[in-house]
Amino acid sequence: MLSNILGWFSTDLAIDLGTSSTLVYVKGKGIVCNEPSVVAIEKKSGKVLAVGADAKRMLGRTPGNIVAIRPIKDGVIADFDVTEKMLSHFIMSAHNRKAFVSPRVIIGIPAKITQVEQRAVRDSAELAGAREVYLIEQPIAAAIGAGLPITEPSGNMVVDIGGGTTDIAVISLAGIVYSDSVRIAGDKMDESILSYIKRKYNLLIGDHMAEIIKMELGSAYPMDAKLTMAIKGRDLISGIPKTLEVNSDEIREALEEPVSAIVDAVKVALENTPPELAADIIDRGIVIAGGGSLLRGLDLRLREEVNLPIITVENPLTTVVMGTGKVLDEIDLLRKVSVLTQ
């Protein structure tokens, strides 16, 4: 009997299916895969040529017969077939290419996706070889990954800023009291930088360049030192490749719109929190996780705007998948927090 219980989740996986990257956690091994959510496909045959980092390097650089696709858009599946192929690749990779393994899978999903979108995630995982699929909302997973006492009758507020969505939740007694999911996160920040450079300098840059600028110069709050970097793109007037220099003040200006939208969503969440739980949040603060929380000064900006302590988790990029992984070990908790789809 004990061996049955211990083996119940033996080959099982926890997956953080993100817009920008997918992380896979295997019970007993930890995180075995952290790859960009990109698939390169041959157009005519539909054959998968590359998945993850190899495919991401092809974005914007492919010949006509090859297309590099990001199948997850704004936190939800935009291309069902490609998502299935991508998940299949990651599941096989996690189990060292053993095709006969059909694991139970727990997948982190944005807090406010529809039943149809939930069903698409479940179906794509089943078609990719999963025996059973459980869904868990990403802010709950982030709270578990951050070590918050979510099963207690006290308020915990989590803001998970990913690639496609910013998920905000107030959690108590292992349930979500209030949640919101705004489709403004890391990708929108990249787009804002891209359009700012285009508007101000008539320079067209690629998505990858915009992401590098965000990581090197991006900030949500005035910083002590002004940083600069050379950027490369195509001059829209002459059509010739060109290099120019931009600084961190400009990029902060470029990021103002998405950052303000995230701050406003946090304020709305606080306004909708019951008074008793709001009192707990005053004591405990707001926990921020996800890759977007790594933006310089975002914690300072939030602290100034909402006047509450802001805690950035130790490993923002892996918090959701680690929380989802912890649920693999606790069957009772899984029953409490998993999302039921029709």
N, C-alpha and C positions, 0 to 999 in steps of 0.2 A: 504493500500500500504506500509506504513512504517513498519507495523508488518511483512509483507512479506519479506521486505528487512532485518529487524532485525533477522528474523527466518531463513534467507537463509543459514546461516552457524551455525545453532543452536546446533546440536549434532556432529558437525564436529571435525575432528581430524587432528593434524599435527604429522607425524611420522618421526623420524630420524632412518632409517633402517640401522644400523651399523653392521660391521663385528663382533665387540666384544660385543656391547650392543645396545639395541633398546629402544628409549625413545618415549613416547606418551604424547602429549599435547592436552588437551580438552579445547575448547573455554570457557572462563569464570571460569575455574577451575585451569588452569596452567598444570604443568607436573604431570600426574597421574601414570605414569609407567616409571621405569628406571631399566630394567632387562637385564642380559646377553643374547645374541642371541644364546641360546642353547636349544635344544629340546631332551628329552629322550623318546625313542620309543621302544615298545616291538616288536622284530623282526618278529615273526610269524603273529601276528594280525595287526601290523601297528598302534596299539593303542598308543596314546600320554600319557605317564606316568607323565611327569613333563615338565615345561617350565620355562626358566629364571634361577634365582639363584638356585632353587632346582635341576634343570637339570645340571647346571654347577658343582655343588658339586659331581655329578656322573661321570664327565669326567675322563677317565682313571681308573675308579673304578667299572665298571659295570660287572655283570656276562655275560655269553655268550648269553643269550636270550634277553638282553637289550642293546641298543646302544644309546650313547649320541652324538648328531650330532650338528655341527655348520653349519647351512644351507647357511650362507653368507660367501663367500670366496673372499678376496681381493676386498671388496666393492660390489660384484655382487652375484646374486643368483646362488649357486652351486647345491642346491637341491630344486627343484620347489615345490614338494608336501609338504615337511617339512616346507618350508617358508610360504606356504599358511596356514598350521596348526598353525604355530607360530603367524602369523599376526591375524588369527581368534581369537586365545586365547587373544592376547593383545587388540584387538578391543572390545571383549566381556568384558574383565576386566575393560576397560576404561568406559564402560557403565553399570557397575554393573551386568554383565551377562544377560542383556536384549537382547534376541535373535532377537527381531523384529526390533531393531534399525539398519538402514542401512545408515551410515553417509557418507558425502563427506570427502575424505581423501586427504591431501597433503603430499607427501613423498619426503624427501631429498635424492638425488642420487649423486654419484660421477660425476665430471665434464666431464669425457671423456668416459662414457660407451656407448656401441653401441646401435643402434635402437633395435636390438634383445633383449639385456639386459634390455633396458627400457621397452620393451613390456612385458618381464617376470615379472618385478616389478609391472607393471600396472595390468596384468592378475591375479597375485597372490593376490593382494589387492582386486580386484573385486570378485574373488572366495571366499575370506575371508569375504565378506559381505559389501564391500564398494559400495555406490550408484554411486559415481563419483570419479575418481582418477585424481589428478593433480601431476605432477612431478616438482620439483624445484632443481636446482643444489646446492649441499652442500656449495660451497664457497659463492654463492649469499645469501643463508640462513644464513651462518655464518656472512656475512657482515651486514645483516639486524639485526641479533641478537646482533651484537657488536655495533649497533647504528650508523653505517657509513652512510653518505649521498649518497646512491648509485644512486639516481635519478638525481643528479646534474651532469653537464658536467665537472667532475674532476676525477682524477685517485685515486682509492682505491685498495690497494693490500692486499689480504687475503691468508693466508696459513693455511689450515685446516688439521691437522695431526690426523687421526683417528686410528682405529685398523687395517684396511686393506689397506687403501689408504691415500696418502697425496695429497690433492687437492689444487692447486695454481691458483689464478685468479686475473686478473687486471680488475676492474669493473668501468664502466662509463655510465651515462644515463640509469641505470637499465639493462645494458647488459654487457656481458662478452667480453672484447676486446681481451684478451689472456687468455687461460687456459691450464692447464696440470694436469694430474692425474697420479702419479707414485705409483705403487703397493708396496710401501715400507713405513711402518708406525709401529704402536705399536707391531703388531704380528711379524714382521720381526725382531724387536729389541729382542723380547722374544726368537725367533729362534736363533739369533746370540749368545745370552747368553748361551742357551742350548748347541749349538755346540762348543762354546769356552770351557765350563766346561768339556765337553766330550773329547775334543782334549787335553786339558792341564792336566786334572786330571784323565782321564779314568773313569769319574763318570757320570752316566746317571741320569738326573733329569727330572721331568715332566714339562709340560707346565705351570701348576699353580705355581710351585716352581720358574720357570724362571721369571714369571710375578712379583712374590714377590721380587725377587732379583733386578729386574729393578726398582721397586718402592722404595725399601729401599736403594739401593746403586748406581743406574744408574745415570750417568751424561754425558753431552756432552762437558763439559769444566772443566779444573782442579779446584777442590774445595779447600777451605782453610784446612778443616779437612779430614783426611783419615778415612772412615767408614769401619767397618767390620761386618760380620754376619756369623753364622753357617748355612751351607746348608746340606740338606739330599738327598741322592740318592742311586743308586745301583752301586757298584764297578764293572766295566766291566771285570776285570781280575778274581777276586775271586767270583763274582756273589753275594756277601754278601752286605746287606745294610750298608751304611757308612755315617759318618758326617765329614765335613771338613770346614775350615774357608776360606772365600774369602774377598777381600777388594775392595773398590770403584775404585781404580786405575785400577785393573784388569778388572772390569766391564766396565769402560770407554773405555778401549782397545777393549773389546768384542763388544761394541756398535759403534765403529768407522766407520765401513762399512755402516750400515743403516743411521747413522747421516750424513756422508759425502754425501750420495746419495740425502738426503733431501736438504742439503745446495746447492749441485750442481743444483738441479731442480729449486731452488729459483733464483740462478744466471742466469740460462737459461731464466727464466720468465722475469727477469729484462732486459736481452739483447734483448728480443723480444717486449718490451714495447715501444710504440711510444714516441718520445721525450717530447711532451707537458705533457703527463700523467706521464712520468718518473719524470718530475720536480715537479708534485704534490706529488708523492711518497716520494721524498726527504724531502718535508715539513711535510707530514703526517706520514711517516714511514710505516712499514709493520705490519699488525695485524696478530698475530698467535692465533689459537684456536684449539679445539679438545684435546682429552686425551693425545696424544703424546706431546703436547706443555708443559705438566707438567714435562717433563724430566728436571732434574736440569741442569741449565746452558745452555739450548738450546738457549735462547734469547741472552745470552752473546756470544755464538759461532756464531750465525747468525750476530749479530751486528759487531763482529770482521771481519767476512768474507765479508760482503757486505757494511760495513761502512754506515749503515742507522739506524734510530731509529727503535727499535723493540718493539711493544706494545702487551703484553699478555692480553687477555680479562679477565674479572673478574671471570667468571665461564666457563672455557674452555669446560667442558664436556657437558654443556647444551646450548651452543651458537647456534648450528645448529637448534635444536628443538625449541628454543625460537624464532629464526628468522622465521622459518617455521610457527610457531604459530601466529606471528605478521601478516603474509600474510593472515591468515584466516580473519582478521579484515579489510583488505584493498583489496577489490575486484579488483580495478583498477590496483593495484600493482601486484596482482596475475596474471592478464591477461598479464602484461608486462614480468614477470619473469618465468612463467611456461614453461616447455619444451613441444613442440608439438611432439608427436610420430605418426608415420605412422600407 
